[in-house]
Amino acid sequence: MKKGIIGKKVGMTQIFDENGKVIPVTVVEAGPCQVIQVKTVENDGYNAIQLGFGDKKANRVNKPEKGHFDKADAGYKKTLKEFRLEDSDLTAGALVKADVFAVGDIVDVSGTSKGKGFQGAIKRHNQHRLKETHGTGPVHRQAGSMGACSSPSRIFKGKGMAGHMGAEKVTVQNLEIVKIDAENNLIAIKGAIPGPKGGIVTIVDSVKA
């Protein structure tokens, strides 16, 4: 990983390229982020930088956090994320803005998916339902057999069942940056990214590109 930034999902729209082709994009308010801490192999066992995003009131910061932020002289931030950056020359207090990326870069975007609450097996695992005629109800949307009874006398781990859906970390890989507005710290990324409007996301170099 060589570049990374924290952002807030603004929403989706569409833009047109030079050929008049419509490109669906997600707009992310990326930064400005401030370097809160620089980790090194000598002190921490690995190289990384910790970025902060979004300002926080002083009366919302506890004493350990206050000492951590004051050490970097970077102000108080709502969100902290760590990036395993290689050969980074950033120092504590430095600013990372949207123009750290360029148009055409391929990136991976991570965020927390929308929470769906408790959902059944059909919605959660895309299972089929039974026919709704000829006496199959009222179980036509239930998960069906859980497995054999006498052997192995248990349900195997990973069985698709009803339960809590969403609200988990999701990463979408190999997305293209279509447009960057450095003045307003906006990045337009082709396609959809995880999370609701206003959700916090991280943008990093693609691991597969």
For each residue, the residues with C-beta under 8 A, 3 or more apart:
1: 4 83 84 85 86 204 205 207
2: 85 86 87 205
3: 85 100 101 105 204 205
4: 1 51 81 83 85 202 203 204 205
5: 30 31 33 51 96 97 98 100 101 202 203
6: 30 31 33 51 52 53 79 81 200 201 202 203
7: 28 29 30 31 53 187 200 201 202 203
8: 28 29 53 54 198 199 200 201
9: 26 27 28 111 193 195 196 197 198 199 200 201
10: 26 27 28 29 186 197
11: 26 27 197
12: 24 25 26 27 192
13: 24 25 27 188
14: 22 23 24 25
15: 22 23 25 178 179 188
16: 20 21 22 23
17: 20 21 23
18:
19:
20: 16 17
21: 16 17
22: 14 15 16
23: 14 15 16 17 178 190
24: 12 13 14 190 191 192
25: 12 13 14 15 178 179 188 189 190 191
26: 9 10 11 12 188 189 191 192 193
27: 9 10 11 12 13 186 187 188 189
28: 7 8 9 10 109 186 187 188 189 193 201 203
29: 7 8 10 185 186
30: 5 6 7 97 98 101 185 186 187 203
31: 5 6 7 53 95 96 97 98 100 185
32: 95 96 97 98 185
33: 5 6 51 52 53 95 96 97
34: 51 52 72 74 75 77 93 94 95 96
35: 38 49 50 51 52 72 74 90 91 92 93 94 95 96
36: 50 51 52 68 69 72 74 77 80 92
37: 49 50 68 71 72 92
38: 35 48 49 50 88 90 91 92
39: 43 44 46 47 48 49 50 82
40: 43 44 47
41: 44 45 46 47
42:
43: 39 40
44: 39 40 41 48
45: 41
46: 39 41 84
47: 39 40 41 84 85 86 88
48: 38 39 44 82 83 84 85
49: 35 37 38 39 82 83 85 88 90
50: 35 36 37 38 39 80 81 82 83
51: 4 5 6 33 34 35 36 80 81 82 83 96
52: 6 33 34 35 36 69 74 75 77 78 79 80
53: 6 7 8 31 33 77 78 79 81 200
54: 8 77 78 79
55: 75 76 77 78
56: 60 61 76 77 78
57: 60 61 76
58: 61 66 76
59:
60: 56 57 76
61: 56 57 58 65 66 69 76
62: 65 66
63: 66 67
64: 67 68
65: 61 62 68 69 76
66: 58 61 62 63 69 70 76
67: 63 64 70 71
68: 36 37 64 65 71 72
69: 36 52 61 65 66 72 74 75 76 77
70: 66 67 73
71: 37 67 68 92
72: 34 35 36 37 68 69 92 93
73: 70 92 93
74: 34 35 36 52 69 77 92 93
75: 34 52 55 69
76: 55 56 57 58 60 61 65 66 69
77: 34 36 52 53 54 55 56 69 74 80
78: 52 53 54 55 56
79: 6 52 53 54 200
80: 36 50 51 52 77
81: 4 6 50 51 53 202
82: 39 48 49 50 51
83: 1 4 48 49 50 51 202 204
84: 1 46 47 48
85: 1 2 3 4 47 48 49 88 90
86: 1 2 47
87: 2
88: 38 47 49 85
89:
90: 35 38 49 85 94 96
91: 35 38 94
92: 35 36 37 38 71 72 73 74
93: 34 35 72 73 74
94: 34 35 90 91
95: 31 32 33 34 35
96: 5 31 32 33 34 35 51 90 100
97: 5 30 31 32 33 100 182 185
98: 5 30 31 32 101 180 181 182 185 186 187
99: 102 180 182
100: 3 5 31 96 97
101: 3 5 30 98 105 107 177 180 187 203
102: 99 105 177 180
103: 177 178 179 180
104: 176 177
105: 3 101 102 176 177 205
106: 174 175 176 177 205 206 209
107: 101 175 176 177 189 203 204 205 206
108: 171 172 173 174 175 203 204 205 206 207
109: 28 171 172 175 189 193 194 201 202 203
110: 169 170 171 172 194 201 202 204
111: 9 169 170 193 194 195 199 200 201 202
112: 167 168 169 170 194 195 199 200
113: 166 167 168 169 170 194 195
114: 166 167 195 196
115: 165 166 167
116: 119 123 124 165 166 167
117: 164 165 166
118: 162 163 164 165
119: 116 123 124 162 163 164 165
120: 123 124 141 142 143 162
121: 124 125 127 142 143 160 161 162
122: 125 126 127 128 129 141
123: 116 119 120 126 165
124: 116 119 120 121 160 162 163 165
125: 121 122 160 161
126: 122 123
127: 121 122 143 144 160
128: 122
129: 122 132 140 141
130: 136 139 140 141 144
131: 134 136 140
132: 129 136 137 140
133: 136
134: 131
135:
136: 130 131 132 133 139 140
137: 132 140
138:
139: 130 136 142
140: 129 130 131 132 136 137
141: 120 122 129 130
142: 120 121 139
143: 120 121 127 146 160 161 162
144: 127 130
145:
146: 143 155 159 161
147: 152 154 155 156 159
148: 151 152
149: 153
150: 153
151: 148
152: 147 148 156
153: 149 150
154: 147
155: 146 147 159
156: 147 152 159
157:
158:
159: 146 147 155 156
160: 121 124 125 127 143
161: 121 125 143 146
162: 118 119 120 121 124 143
163: 118 119 124
164: 117 118 119 167
165: 115 116 117 118 119 123 124
166: 113 114 115 116 117
167: 112 113 114 115 116 164
168: 112 113
169: 110 111 112 113
170: 110 111 112 113 194 195
171: 108 109 110 194
172: 108 109 110 175 191 192 193 194
173: 108 206 207 208
174: 106 108 206 208 209
175: 106 107 108 109 172 189 190 191 193 206
176: 104 105 106 107 189 190 191
177: 101 102 103 104 105 106 107 180 187 188 189 190
178: 15 23 25 103 188 189 190
179: 15 25 103 187 188
180: 98 99 101 102 103 177 186 187 188
181: 98 184 185 186 187 188
182: 97 98 99 185
183:
184: 181
185: 29 30 31 32 97 98 181 182
186: 10 27 28 29 30 98 180 181
187: 7 27 28 30 98 101 177 179 180 181 203
188: 13 15 25 26 27 28 177 178 179 180 181
189: 25 26 27 28 107 109 175 176 177 178 193 203
190: 23 24 25 175 176 177 178
191: 24 25 26 172 175 176
192: 12 24 26 172
193: 9 26 28 109 111 172 175 189 201
194: 109 110 111 112 113 170 171 172 199 201
195: 9 111 112 113 114 170 199 200 201
196: 9 114 199
197: 9 10 11
198: 8 9
199: 8 9 111 112 194 195 196
200: 6 7 8 9 53 79 111 112 195
201: 6 7 8 9 28 109 110 111 193 194 195
202: 4 5 6 7 81 83 109 110 111
203: 4 5 6 7 28 30 101 107 108 109 187 189
204: 1 3 4 83 107 108 110
205: 1 2 3 4 105 106 107 108 209
206: 106 107 108 173 174 175 209
207: 1 108 173
208: 173 174
209: 106 174 205 206
